[in-house]
Amino acid sequence: MSMFDSLLHGLDDQEQDRTRELIADSVATDRADALAGKAPDRLVDSGSRRRRSRAETQRR
């Protein structure tokens, strides 16, 4: 079972389709940003606290 399949396990068909769309959109955006020389801009969940990604911190 792939990582993405494990994320979808237990979701109904509509939720699985929506999750696949969100993953595909995220990958496409990250790929376009990488081609443009940008790092992905997203928050990193580190358990009980949230922080900006290391790439975001280094850009400041």
Residue pairs with C-beta under 8 A, 6 or more apart in sequence:
1 9
4 20
4 23
7 19
8 16
8 19
8 20
11 19
29 40
30 40
33 39
33 40
33 41
39 53
39 55
39 56
39 59
40 53
40 55
41 53
41 56
42 53
43 50
43 51
43 52
43 53
44 50
44 51
44 52
44 53
44 54
51 57
